[in-house]
Amino acid sequence: MSPAYPALLFISFLCILKCERGCFRHFSRTRASSTLLVSGSAVPAIVPWLLSFVNGMAILGFLFGRINGLLPGRSGITKGVVFGLIGWVLMGLIFFPLIGLGAFAFRAGLGIAPALMSLAMLLTYSVVLATVYIALGRRSKTT
């Protein structure tokens, strides 16, 4: 089992809660990223979501596995926070400007809310990923 899978399930659950509660109705990373995929055309919401899922499962899970030993700390929480902060900075300075929202999505017109929401989501994902990764690593050493 990939350690990224439980992390993605948890983040998906939080996204559903966010939608149900009506938080950030005017800001949707999925909707914004669909403009990057096909400018001027409607892209089904499932496409950017699936890309996020594949990105989280394959790319980020693989990347974390490769740099885990380089990250400071011994616990999944510490390693996850560091990994999440690195991802947040890169997303804020590369991804958001690419989709036309400016650094940390300040051009979305919602102040720091999108940046804080992306920080919370990335930290949650990264901490769950790192905790599961380290727990599976310990378990495999004992069996």
C-alpha positions as CSV (number, residue, x, y, z in Angstrom):
1,M,0.0,0.0,0.0
2,S,1.3,3.5,-0.8
3,P,1.6,5.7,2.2
4,A,0.1,8.5,0.0
5,Y,-3.2,6.7,-0.3
6,P,-4.4,7.3,3.3
7,A,-3.2,10.9,3.1
8,L,-5.2,11.5,-0.1
9,L,-8.3,9.9,1.3
10,F,-8.0,12.1,4.4
11,I,-7.5,15.2,2.2
12,S,-10.5,14.2,0.0
13,F,-12.6,14.0,3.1
14,L,-11.5,17.5,4.2
15,C,-12.3,18.8,0.7
16,I,-15.8,17.3,0.8
17,L,-16.3,18.9,4.2
18,K,-15.0,22.3,2.9
19,C,-17.5,22.1,0.0
20,E,-20.4,21.0,2.3
21,R,-19.7,23.9,4.7
22,G,-19.4,26.4,1.8
23,C,-15.9,27.5,2.8
24,F,-14.1,29.4,0.1
25,R,-16.9,29.3,-2.4
26,H,-15.2,31.9,-4.6
27,F,-11.9,30.1,-4.7
28,S,-11.4,26.7,-6.2
29,R,-8.0,25.4,-7.0
30,T,-9.6,22.7,-9.1
31,R,-11.5,25.2,-11.2
32,A,-8.5,27.5,-11.5
33,S,-6.2,24.7,-12.6
34,S,-8.6,23.7,-15.3
35,T,-7.9,27.0,-17.0
36,L,-4.3,26.0,-17.1
37,L,-5.2,22.7,-18.7
38,V,-7.3,24.0,-21.5
39,S,-7.6,27.8,-21.8
40,G,-11.0,28.9,-23.0
41,S,-12.6,25.4,-22.8
42,A,-14.7,23.8,-20.1
43,V,-12.9,20.9,-18.4
44,P,-14.9,18.5,-16.3
45,A,-14.1,19.0,-12.6
46,I,-13.0,15.4,-12.4
47,V,-10.0,16.0,-14.6
48,P,-8.0,18.4,-12.4
49,W,-9.1,16.4,-9.3
50,L,-7.7,13.2,-10.9
51,L,-4.5,15.0,-11.8
52,S,-4.2,16.1,-8.1
53,F,-4.9,12.5,-7.0
54,V,-2.2,11.1,-9.4
55,N,0.2,13.9,-8.4
56,G,-0.4,13.1,-4.7
57,M,-0.2,9.3,-5.1
58,A,2.6,8.9,-7.5
59,I,4.7,12.0,-7.6
60,L,4.6,13.3,-4.0
61,G,4.5,9.9,-2.5
62,F,7.6,8.8,-4.5
63,L,9.4,12.1,-3.8
64,F,8.8,11.8,-0.1
65,G,10.1,8.3,-0.1
66,R,13.3,9.5,-1.8
67,I,14.0,12.5,0.4
68,N,12.7,11.1,3.7
69,G,16.2,10.5,5.0
70,L,17.2,14.1,4.1
71,L,14.4,15.7,6.0
72,P,15.1,16.9,9.6
73,G,13.5,15.1,12.5
74,R,12.7,11.5,13.4
75,S,8.9,11.6,13.7
76,G,6.4,11.6,10.9
77,I,5.0,14.8,12.2
78,T,8.3,16.7,12.0
79,K,9.2,15.3,8.6
80,G,5.6,15.9,7.3
81,V,5.6,19.5,8.5
82,V,9.0,20.2,6.7
83,F,7.8,18.4,3.5
84,G,4.5,20.3,3.6
85,L,6.2,23.7,4.1
86,I,8.5,23.1,1.2
87,G,5.5,22.1,-1.0
88,W,3.5,25.1,0.1
89,V,6.3,27.5,-0.8
90,L,6.8,25.9,-4.2
91,M,3.0,25.8,-4.9
92,G,2.7,29.4,-3.8
93,L,5.5,30.6,-5.9
94,I,5.1,28.4,-9.0
95,F,1.7,26.8,-9.3
96,F,-0.5,29.7,-8.3
97,P,1.2,32.2,-10.6
98,L,1.0,29.6,-13.5
99,I,-2.7,29.5,-13.2
100,G,-3.0,33.3,-13.1
101,L,-3.6,33.8,-9.4
102,G,-0.2,35.4,-8.5
103,A,2.1,34.4,-5.7
104,F,0.2,32.5,-3.0
105,A,-3.1,33.2,-4.9
106,F,-3.2,36.9,-3.7
107,R,-4.8,37.9,-7.0
108,A,-7.8,35.7,-6.2
109,G,-9.1,38.7,-4.2
110,L,-9.6,36.8,-1.0
111,G,-6.6,38.1,0.9
112,I,-4.5,35.4,2.6
113,A,-7.3,32.9,2.9
114,P,-6.3,30.8,-0.2
115,A,-2.7,30.7,1.0
116,L,-3.7,29.7,4.5
117,M,-6.1,27.0,3.1
118,S,-3.4,25.6,0.8
119,L,-1.0,25.6,3.8
120,A,-3.5,23.7,6.0
121,M,-4.2,21.2,3.2
122,L,-0.6,20.6,2.4
123,L,0.5,20.2,6.0
124,T,-2.4,17.8,6.7
125,Y,-1.5,15.7,3.6
126,S,2.2,15.7,4.4
127,V,1.9,14.9,8.1
128,V,-0.5,11.9,7.3
129,L,1.8,10.8,4.5
130,A,5.0,10.9,6.6
131,T,3.4,9.3,9.6
132,V,2.0,6.4,7.6
133,Y,5.3,6.1,5.7
134,I,7.4,5.9,8.9
135,A,4.9,3.5,10.5
136,L,5.0,1.2,7.5
137,G,8.8,1.4,7.5
138,R,9.0,0.3,11.1
139,R,6.4,-2.4,10.6
140,S,8.4,-3.9,7.6
141,K,11.6,-3.9,9.7
142,T,9.9,-6.0,12.4
143,T,8.4,-8.6,10.0
